[in-house]
């Protein structure tokens, strides 16, 4: 990536980790697989949607471009969580709303973090996968034989945004990344950044629901009336779906 010190690509490690769109592009360059983690809520909502048989299109922008993109694919455009709570009908980024919706086969799911990162990483030539706490074990099991065969993996916790647009690393995405990496069962050496995620997840694992509710991102959603989204996101390893971006859309891995 232009302007990035080569050391920041963590290229000497088969499994590496870095935050957000810029960090993700740095560690995914030259990787075989990129795992995007956005626990609250893109990758959680993605997993729920695929569990329910939907096809999910990630998209970087939530504007007229997204409306046209959805229309061209005969897909439903997801609205924002707050828009849905204010009475605007339709699918939203809320995992709880995705569990409740019926009759939707294809959905465009824009988000400023996980979705836009997945959309961007697809252009780097690596396989893009979505991981959350709900499917971390499944993603780790899917990755393990590939890593053992020499695949290079970039794990990208999406993080959130401060009001000025700058990246806010979020502990829930660190836990989600650590849950995936823990499932590799020590099959390969991890970069120091990736090892930190494993340590963070191990520290929170026994009280993960309580920790997720208490962390800044979780508390924000609870305060806004979306506690059910946090509870759904905290359900560890309840899904065996591995969402793989195939062309424009996420489908379950075979």
N, C-alpha and C positions, 0 to 999 in steps of 0.2 A: 504494500500500500504506500503510495507516494507520501513522503514527509514523515513516515513512521520509522523509528529506529528499528533495525532488523531484530534486535533482542526482544522487542515487544511482540514479535510474532510467535515467540516461544517455540520456534521451529525445531529445536533439539529434542523436544518432547513429543511423543506420539499422541498424548492426550493433554490438551491445554485449555485454558479458560481465560476469557476476558469479557468485559462488560459492554453492553450497549451496541449501537450501530457501528461506531468507529472502532471500538475494541474488537467487536465481532468480525469485522472485515479484516482486521490485522491478523487474527489467529486463524481465520477460515481460509485465508489465501494459501493455497497448496494443500489444504485438508481434503480428505475424502468425504467426511461426514461433518455437518454442523448441526448441533443440537441446540435449539432455541428454547429458553425457559422463561415463561412469563406467567407466574402462578396466579397473580391477581390482575388480569384474568384471561389473557388471550389463549394461552396453551391449555388452561383448564377448560375454557369454553369450547375450544377446538376438540379436545378429547371427548367431552360430553356429546358434541355434535356428531362425531364419527361413531361413537357408541350407538347413537340413534339412527345410523345409516345415512347421514347427510354427507354431501360433498362440500368441502370448505375452500373458498378462494381467499387467500390473504390479499390485502391491498394496502398500499402505503398512505393513501389520502382519503379523507372523509369529506368529500365535496361533490361537485357536479361530475367530476371524473369518475368517482365511485358509482354514482347513479348510472352513468352510461355503461360502465364496465359490467355492472350487474345485469342491466337490461340486455346487453349483447350476449350474455351467458344464460339468460332465462333464469336468473338467480334472485333470491331475496337479498336486499341490502340491509345488513344489521344496523340498527340505530344505536345511539349511545345509551348507556345504562340510565343516566339521568333523564334523557328524553323519554325513554320507555316508562319511567316512574311518573312522569308528568302527563301521561295519557296518550303519548304517540304510539299507535299500534305497530306491532311487528316484532321481529326477532331483535335481540340486543346482545351486547357483549357480556351480559350477565349469565353465568352458568345456570342459575336457577331458572331464568326465562328460557334458556335452551332446553332444559329438562321438560318444560311445560308445553313447548310449542308442538303443534301437530301439522302434518301435511306439507312440510318443507323438505325438499330434496336437495336443493343447492343454495348455499348462502355465501355472500361476500362479507367477510368479517374484517373491517378495517380497525386498526388500533395504532396509536402513535408509537408503540413500543414493540411488542412481540410480532405483530403482524407486519409492520413495516420492515423490521429486521429480517424476517423470513423472506419477504418479497425481495429485499436487496441481496441477500446471500444467495438466492437462487441464480443470480447472474455470475457467480464466481466459479461455477462448475462443480460444486460439491453437492452431495445429497443432503437436503434439509429435512430435519426431523423436529417435531414438536414434543416437548416433555413438560410434565407437571408432576405434582406429588401424586396425583391419581394414577399415573401410568409410569412412574419412574422405574419400577422394577422391570416392567415389560420392555422399556427402552434399553435399560442396562443389559438385559438378557439378549436382546436383538443385537446390541453393539458388541458384546463380548467375543463371539467368534470372529467378527471382522477385525477387531483390535488384535486378537491373537494371531490373525493372518497378516498383520502389518498395516492395517488401515490407520490413517491419522485422523484424529477426532478433535474438533473444536467445540467446546461447550460455551454457550453464550447466554448468561443471565441477562435478561433485557433491561432490568431496572425500571425506574419511573422517572418523572420529570419534575424539576422545580418550576415555579411560576415563570422564571426567566428562560425556560427551555433547556437548561443544562441538565445533565444526567444526575439522577439521584440513585446511587446503588441501593438496592432494597434487600433486606435480609431474607424475605420470603423466596426470592429468586436464588439467593445463595443456598438456602436449604434445598430448594428443588434441584439445583445443579448437583449438590452433594448427594442427594438421594439417588440420582442417576449414576453418579460415579461410584458410590458405595456398592452398587449392584454389579460392578465389574469384577468384584471379588479379588482384587489385587492382581489381576491378570497382566497388568502393565504398569510401568512407572508413570506417575502423574507429575505434571509441572507443579511447582510450589503453589501457584494460584489455584490449581485444581485440588490439591491436597487440602488447602484451607477450606474449600467448600465441603469436603468430606468431614472435616473436623467440626465445622459449624452444624452440619446436619446431625452428626452423632450427639452433639450437645443438646439439641432441641428435640430429638426423635421421640423420647418418652412422653413429652408434653406438647406435641406439635400443634394440636388444635388450640390449646390455651395460648401458646406462643404466637400463633398466627393471628388470633383475635387481638392480642396485646400489642403486636408490632405496629409501627406507624401506618403502614398501608392498610392493615387489617382494621385498626381502630378508625381510620378515616372512612372505610366502607361501612362499618357498623354504625358510626355516627350519622351517615347519610341514609340509613335504613336498609343496607344490603348485607346484613349479618349472614343470611342464608348463603350468599355467594362465598363468604369466607369459610363457612362450615363445609360446603361442598368441596372447596379447594383443599381443605385439610384432610380429606378422606384419602389416606395413603394406600396405593396399590390396589385400588378397586377396579381398575380397567386393565385389560391385556392388549388394548389398541396401541399400535405404534404409528402415529400419523407421519406419513412421508409425502413430501411435496413432489408430485409427479406432474411435470409441466407447470400449469397454472394453479393446480388444485391439490389439496391434501386428500390422500386416500389412505386406508389402513395398509400397512405392509403385509405382503402375502404371508 
